[in-house]
Amino acid sequence: MASHSHVLDVKDLTKSYGDHVVVSNFSLTVRKGEAVALTGRNGAGKSTVLRCLVGADRPTSGTIEVLGSKVSETNPEFRRNVATVIDDLDFFPDLSVVEHLDLLARAHGLAEADELVDEVLEEVQLVPQSGQLPGTLSSGQRRRLALATAFVRPRKLLVLDEPEARLDVEGVAWLGERLKAEMKQGLAIVMASHEPALVEAIGARSVELGGRRG
Ligand SMILES: Nc1ncnc2c1ncn2[C@@H]1O[C@H](COP(=O)(O)OP(=O)(O)OP(=O)(O)O)[C@@H](O)[C@H]1O
C-alpha cells in the first residue's frame, strides 16, 4: 500500500440529488503530506464531496480511491486510513468526553491509549471537561471533542468539514499548527473551509467548487 503515490484519487465525481447536479465531473488527487482546501460559496458542493470521500454518501458516477482501495465504510482497511470530522453532533449522549476518546483509541488498537488520550485532551483543552457528557459542553468544546476524536485514531487521510467552525481565535491558531505537524508526518488532508487564514497557515492548495445556484 505504501507504494501508492496518491493518498486520494478522485476521478470524474458527479453527484446529483434528483435533477439537481450538485457536483459535476470533479477530479482531485492528493499526495502524502499535502493539504487541499475546498472553497466556494454556500451550496457549492463542498460537504457533498467530503461525504462521498468518507463513504457517508454515494457518488452518482465517478470513482474515489484511498491508497488504492475503493471507498467503503465497512472496509476495515479504509476505516484505518481515513479519519473524519464532518459532523460534531454524532456523540453517544451517555459517554463522557474521556470515555469517547478512550473508546476510539482502544477500538482502533492504538498502543498506549491512556497516554495518547491524556495528551490529546490536554491539547484540545478539555481536561477540566473530561468527565462531562457531550450535551453539557459548549458548541466550541463539542467541536474540540470532535477534532480530538480524529487524533486518537489511525489516519493517513484526514477529511474535515469547516474544522474552524465555532473555534475561538486561539483554537484556530492551534488547529493550524496541529495540522501542519500532522502533514510533516505524512498525513494528507482534504478540508472544506471558509477561513482563508487557516488555509494559508497550513499551505493548503485551494480548489474552488462552483456549482450552479438552485
Ligand atoms: N440530501 C440532499 N438532498 C437534496 N439536496 C441536497 C442534499 N444534500 C445537499 N444538497 C444540496 O446540494 C447542494 C450542495 O450542498 P453542500 O452542503 O455540499 O454545500 P457546501 O458547499 O458544503 O455549502 P456550505 O458552504 O453552506 O457548507 C446544496 O444546494 C444542497 O441543498
The ligand as a MOL file (V3000), in Angstrom:
LIG
                    3D

  0  0  0     0  0            999 V3000
M  V30 BEGIN CTAB
M  V30 COUNTS 31 33 0 0 0
M  V30 BEGIN ATOM
M  V30 1 N -29.5470 15.1050 0.8480 0
M  V30 2 C -29.7270 16.1080 -0.0310 0
M  V30 3 N -30.8360 16.1680 -0.7900 0
M  V30 4 C -31.0320 17.1650 -1.6800 0
M  V30 5 N -30.1530 18.1770 -1.8810 0
M  V30 6 C -29.0280 18.1640 -1.1370 0
M  V30 7 C -28.7580 17.1520 -0.1700 0
M  V30 8 N -27.5550 17.4190 0.4020 0
M  V30 9 C -27.1110 18.5600 -0.1790 0
M  V30 10 N -27.9880 19.0060 -1.0980 0
M  V30 11 C -27.8380 20.2140 -1.9230 0
M  V30 12 O -26.5690 20.1580 -2.5300 0
M  V30 13 C -26.0140 21.4750 -2.6350 0
M  V30 14 C -24.6220 21.4570 -2.0610 0
M  V30 15 O -24.6860 21.3190 -0.6380 0
M  V30 16 P -23.3640 21.2090 0.2190 0
M  V30 17 O -23.7830 21.0130 1.6250 0
M  V30 18 O -22.4610 20.2040 -0.3940 0
M  V30 19 O -22.7310 22.6690 0.0110 0
M  V30 20 P -21.4640 23.3410 0.6910 0
M  V30 21 O -20.5720 23.8400 -0.4060 0
M  V30 22 O -20.8420 22.4280 1.6830 0
M  V30 23 O -22.1240 24.6010 1.4030 0
M  V30 24 P -21.7740 25.3900 2.7770 0
M  V30 25 O -20.6400 26.3340 2.4490 0
M  V30 26 O -23.0550 26.1250 3.0160 0
M  V30 27 O -21.4550 24.3930 3.8380 0
M  V30 28 C -26.9850 22.4150 -1.9520 0
M  V30 29 O -27.7590 23.0700 -2.9430 0
M  V30 30 C -27.8450 21.4900 -1.1080 0
M  V30 31 O -29.1390 21.9950 -0.9830 0
M  V30 END ATOM
M  V30 BEGIN BOND
M  V30 1 1 1 2
M  V30 2 1 2 3
M  V30 3 2 2 7
M  V30 4 2 3 4
M  V30 5 1 4 5
M  V30 6 2 5 6
M  V30 7 1 6 7
M  V30 8 1 6 10
M  V30 9 1 7 8
M  V30 10 2 8 9
M  V30 11 1 9 10
M  V30 12 1 10 11
M  V30 13 1 11 12
M  V30 14 1 11 30
M  V30 15 1 12 13
M  V30 16 1 13 14
M  V30 17 1 13 28
M  V30 18 1 14 15
M  V30 19 1 15 16
M  V30 20 2 16 17
M  V30 21 1 16 18
M  V30 22 1 16 19
M  V30 23 1 19 20
M  V30 24 2 20 21
M  V30 25 1 20 22
M  V30 26 1 20 23
M  V30 27 1 23 24
M  V30 28 2 24 25
M  V30 29 1 24 26
M  V30 30 1 24 27
M  V30 31 1 28 29
M  V30 32 1 28 30
M  V30 33 1 30 31
M  V30 END BOND
M  V30 END CTAB
M  END
